[in-house]
Amino acid sequence: EMSGALGIEQLKKLPKFIKTRRENAKLFQNLFENHPYLQIQKETGKSSWFGFSLIIKPNAPYSRKELVKLLTANGIECRPIVTGNFLKNKEVLEYFDYEVSGSLESAEYLDEHGLFVGNQQNEIE
């Protein structure tokens, strides 16, 4: 099968891809670890660092919309964090039997103030 053959070849590249993504993540963390208005993603093990999550802190003088506009104007693609308040994904939730327990204020904050900048297997320095 063609897709299997391609996949096997791609898997050979995976260790280097992950290594480079982790190196990119270190650079990202060094650049943003003390940022006064952004909370950044932390390493929780051996992440492959698909991307970089940012949460705008309450004291920030700008909104997510303004930050997205600035990033986009400078050629940096970004998007909202995938999860946020998952209850807003009615099209997906209609297939699940679920119940909500407690407050969702953190999920709501993340939904409104979080964003994601992609990483890649090439050095970004």
Secondary structure, DSSP 8 states (H G I E B T S, - for coil): -HHHHHHHHHHHHHHHHHHHHHHHHHHHHHHHTT-SSEEE----SS----EEEEEE-TT-SS-HHHHHHHHHHTT--EEE-S-SSGGG-HHHHTT------S--HHHHHHHHHEEEEE--SS---
